[in-house]
Every structure is written in C-alpha cells, then in structure tokens.
Amino acid sequence: MGAVVDEVDVVVIGMGPGGEDVAARLAGAGLSVVAVESRLVGGECPYFACVPTKMMVRATDALGEARRVPELAGRAEVHPDWTPVADRIRDEATTDWDDEIAARRFERTGGRLVRGVGRISAPGEVTVGDQVFRARRGIVLNPGTDPAVPPIDGLAGSPFWTNREAVPSREVPESLLVLGGGPVGLEFAQVFARFGSSVAVLEAQPRLLPNSEPEASEVITAALLAEGIQVRTGNGVEHVKHDGQFEVQLAGGDRLTGQRLLVATGRRTDLRALGVGAVGLDEQSRTIPVDERMRAAEGVWAIGDVTGRGAFTHTSMYQARIAAADILGQDGETADYRAMPAVTFTDPEVASVGLTEAQAEDAGISVRTGSTRIQDSTRGWIHKVGNAGIIKLVADAERDVLVGATVVAPAGGEIIGALAVAVHAEVPVSRLRRMIFAYPTFHRAIESALADLGT
C-alpha cells in the first residue's frame, strides 16, 4: 500500500512556543492545520529550559539572600535542600514531563496534532512516518535546536549532561564541571554552586559571556569568583575521560575533575533531517535565512531558533505572529530586531537590548557610550551587599538615539525594560534626559549613565 495522503492548508513542523502559537493562530482563523511534533508539545522552554531553570534560579536567589542576612539583619543558618526544587519542577513546571495539557490546548483550537518526525519530502509536502500531508497554503518550520556537543576527544559516549539531563536531576552533584561560559552555563553553575556543588566553569573564549559587553563579563566573573566558583577562560578542553568521575584536560595542560560534566556550548539544528533541500534551501547551513515576513522559500516560512535571531522564546513568539499574519494574507507587521532583549538570570542578572558597542562600531555607527556603576547609585548603596553592577548605554551620536544598552544588576532583566522601549521607539537621548526617574530605584541609575553619555 502507498502512503496515506492528506490535503490540509498548513503544516507546522515543531511545536515549540512559536510553532504552538502560529499553529493556534492559523487554526483559530479557520484553516485546516496539522502540527507535527516528535517530542513534547511546548518545546524546550517549558520542560528543559526557561521555566524549570527559572524555578531553580528562584530557589537559588532565596539561598543567596539568606546568606546575606549576617551583613544586613542578624543571623541566619542556611541548609540547602534540592528536593523541593526538583519536586516543583516535576509537579508544577512539567507535570512529570507530560504534554497532555498543551496538546489538548492546541487541539481545542481546531488543529490536528501528529506525533512523529516531520520532513519536507517535496515542495508543499511533509512526510511523517507513513503519512503524507500536502499543504495548500504553506509549511511553517519551527524545528528548534538540540544541544551542540563539541568534537572533544573522549566526550562522545561519556555520561555528560546537557540541560535535558540537568533539569530533571533529583540530586545535586558533589562537583560539577561546566563546559561553556554563556548564559546557560552560568545559570546552571551558580544554581548548583549555591546548592553545595564545587563548580568550575570552562570557557574557551577569553572571557565569560563572550557576546556581551566586556564590562558585563567583568562584573559577573567577579560575582561568581566571590561565591567560590572556579572560572577558567581562554583555554579550551582538549580531552575528556570518564572513569567513575570526569577528568578534563585543558589546552594548557591543566587537569580538572568533577562528578558531573555539563555541556553548555550552544545549540544546533539538523537541516538535512528536516529536508529543506527539497525547497531549495542549504541543508549544510546552521540557520534558515528568512525575510521580514518570515518567508524562507516559496510556500515555506521559518520561525524560532533556526532563523539565527537568538534562541529565545520571545523571538519565536514574535516571529510566529508575523508569519501567521502573512499566511492569512493580512497586512501585518514586518520583523524589526533592533530592540531584541536578552536576560541571563544569574545574580546579578545580565540584561541587554540592541547592539553592544563593538556591534555598533562594526555596523559603521558613530558610537558614543555612557556608563555608571549600580553600587554608586543611591539604591545600590542602600542595597549594600550583592549590589555590584553596571548600566552601559550605546548611542548613535549622529541620530541622537540609543541603539543598545546593557544592565548588570539585581533585577537587571526588569530594568532593561525601560531601555528596550527607548531603543525600540528611537526616543531621542535629549528627551530621555528630561524623564523623571523614580527615587530611589535601581533604574534611576539610567539617569547617571545618560549624564556620562555626554552631549
């Protein structure tokens, strides 16, 4: 017997946050939609990333504040217990890694969920196992990403962790080696260190958070070192050995050991497995180029991590509504990434929007910067312990607007909101200077950074 062929309006491959959103929008508009998912409906974010890791961070922050009591308010004894954290992740965040609720939510929109691996088998055609779907209106690709495992000698085949093993863990390792000093690596490093692990972060680049402002890297590195976390930068890992515990050999010859090894060295998508060559796209590429309406090829839209605009849930959701409007023939918005925000949920938080100074210079912008230390603000002085941080502004001197900003501070992810509005709306710097900033708040330090920006 031949494959069963179904004709539908749209096939969505990948039901991460963006895929779930675009599929629900299209189904709700009356289109016949098939959504294909090989794992859990909702994708990485609710089960192995954003949500459960922020539950870890919430617990970690409570421990961090409790340990500051002696400097502020008397005496406190802290006895970390991972069990309530693991229970909350299992019971509240993931329902024991069961996506039934999410699947039912989508199906209530009128869409059809198909379990399996979806692959473009011809233009306008998606094959899932022995089922073939012909899409009259189009195909939406939201494949997400998998952890990228570097080709380090001895790593493959060892029982290393990625976020998918770290999040469900019921125990805190006695010692942990974190391979990668980006946002994911640093969040896990601080979480497990505050729960009692002996932690070392290994980053091949010269500094932690290598894509952030250098000043942000300095602040977060100092904060992690102060908590007893080892930081080894500018020195790649040459060899990994596992014999009951992990041993890594650095390029410089040093060896470090740990009970667990967490690999946090980026993400990747297998475009060949997705079959994008069938619609003329490069299967060897790391990303799928899209236009301002998320069009990747004739009858094909792509959203999320695979577009190369940042592995953020908020990017995927933003792109989902643009793609849905285009598929529905609506005169909707076009993509504008100039105010893309990002937050690393360490303590202090590292938040950014728009361009760094280096990125702005590379873009040929006439750059002017201004900065201030959080501890020099009134609120920082009041906060006293755990008050290290910065606000750095990057301005286009010719247009008199901010093109980027970085905040490292307690609640830095909230402070960045005001600066995201300024970058997105291209508010003149002269107008920002005339704002009234509430006193005494952390965000009032924006005023000092504006003053440092000069005229």
Secondary structure, DSSP 8 states (H G I E B T S, - for coil): ---EEEEEEEEEE--SHHHHHHHHHHHHTT--EEEEESS-TT-HHHHHSHHHHHHHHHHHHHHHHHTTHHHHTS-------SHHHHHHIIIIISTTT--HHHHHHHHTTT-EEEES-EEEEETTEEEETTEEEEEEEEEEE----EE-----BTTTTS--B-HHHHTT-SS--SEEEEE--SHHHHHHHHHHHHTT-EEEEEESSSSSSTTS-HHHHHHHHHHHHHTT-EEEES--EEEEEESSSEEEEETTS-EEEESEEEE-S-EE--HHHHTGGGGT--TT-SS----TT-EEETTEEE-SGGGTS-S-HHHHHHHHHHHHHHHTT--------TT-EEEE-SSSEEEEEE--HHHHHHTT--EEEEEEEGGGSHHHHHH-TT---EEEEEEETTTTEEEEEEEEETTHHHHHHHHHHHHHHT-BHHHHTT----TT-STTHHHHHHHHH--
